[in-house]
């Protein structure tokens, strides 16, 4: 049996907003749900679940649908993307490779 996943209120609201932005973008471009689903290589049902803000669709699929209707999730300029990637690579270099839970109890009783 598949375990039901719970999502925070913020995540649910973000999914709803993204779904509505995608639906508005589709309508503004005069695309039918079937047209967009065909271009994205997904079923109309999957598109409807994305537009309703339901979790569960692959993130790549959601990003592709958003890009097809002009919803900008990130800056698409190649230079800006490269700069962001380099900055994040630098930050990741400075952070530990893995995080382990501490086995030593912290004594914070002063």
C-alpha positions in Angstrom: 0.0 0.0 0.0 1.3 3.4 -0.9 1.9 5.8 2.0 0.1 9.1 1.8 2.5 12.0 2.0 1.7 15.1 3.9 2.8 18.6 2.7 3.2 21.8 4.6 0.7 24.7 4.1 3.4 26.7 2.4 4.1 23.9 -0.1 0.4 23.4 -0.8 -0.1 27.1 -1.4 3.0 27.3 -3.7 1.7 24.4 -5.7 -1.7 26.0 -6.1 -0.1 29.3 -7.2 2.1 27.6 -9.7 -0.8 25.6 -11.1 -2.9 28.7 -11.5 0.0 30.6 -13.2 0.3 27.7 -15.6 -3.4 27.7 -16.3 -3.4 31.5 -16.9 -0.4 31.2 -19.2 -2.1 28.5 -21.2 -5.3 30.5 -21.5 -3.4 33.7 -22.5 -1.7 31.8 -25.3 -5.0 30.4 -26.5 -3.8 26.8 -25.9 -6.3 24.0 -25.1 -5.4 21.6 -22.4 -4.9 18.9 -25.0 -2.5 21.1 -27.0 -0.3 21.8 -24.0 -0.4 18.2 -22.9 0.6 17.0 -26.3 3.5 19.6 -26.4 4.7 18.5 -23.0 4.3 14.8 -23.8 1.9 14.1 -20.9 -1.8 13.2 -20.6 -4.5 15.8 -20.2 -5.2 14.3 -16.8 -1.6 15.0 -15.7 -1.9 18.5 -16.9 -5.1 19.0 -14.9 -3.5 17.7 -11.8 -0.6 20.2 -12.3 -3.0 23.1 -12.9 -5.0 22.2 -9.7 -1.8 22.3 -7.7 -1.9 18.7 -6.7 1.5 17.3 -5.7 2.8 14.1 -7.2 3.8 15.1 -10.7 7.5 14.9 -11.5 9.3 18.2 -11.0 10.8 18.1 -14.5 7.3 17.7 -16.0 6.0 20.7 -14.0 9.0 22.8 -15.0 8.5 21.8 -18.7 4.8 22.7 -18.7 5.6 26.0 -16.9 8.3 26.9 -19.5 5.9 26.0 -22.4 3.4 28.6 -21.2 5.9 31.2 -20.3 5.9 30.9 -16.5 9.3 32.0 -15.4 10.6 30.0 -12.5 14.2 31.2 -12.8 16.1 33.8 -14.8 16.6 32.2 -18.2 19.5 34.3 -19.3 22.5 31.9 -19.7 24.9 34.3 -18.0 22.7 34.8 -15.0 22.1 31.0 -14.7 25.8 30.3 -15.0 26.5 32.9 -12.3 24.0 31.4 -9.9 25.3 27.9 -10.5 28.9 29.1 -9.9 27.9 30.8 -6.7 26.1 27.7 -5.5 29.0 25.5 -6.4 31.3 27.7 -4.3 28.9 27.5 -1.4 28.6 23.7 -1.7 32.4 23.4 -1.7 32.6 25.2 1.7 29.8 23.1 3.3 30.4 19.6 4.6 29.9 16.7 2.1 27.4 15.0 4.5 25.6 15.8 7.6 25.5 13.4 10.5 23.4 13.5 13.6 25.4 14.2 16.7 25.8 11.3 19.0 27.1 13.5 21.8 24.4 15.1 24.0 24.8 18.8 24.3 25.0 20.1 27.9 23.3 23.5 27.8 22.4 23.6 31.5 24.3 26.6 32.8 
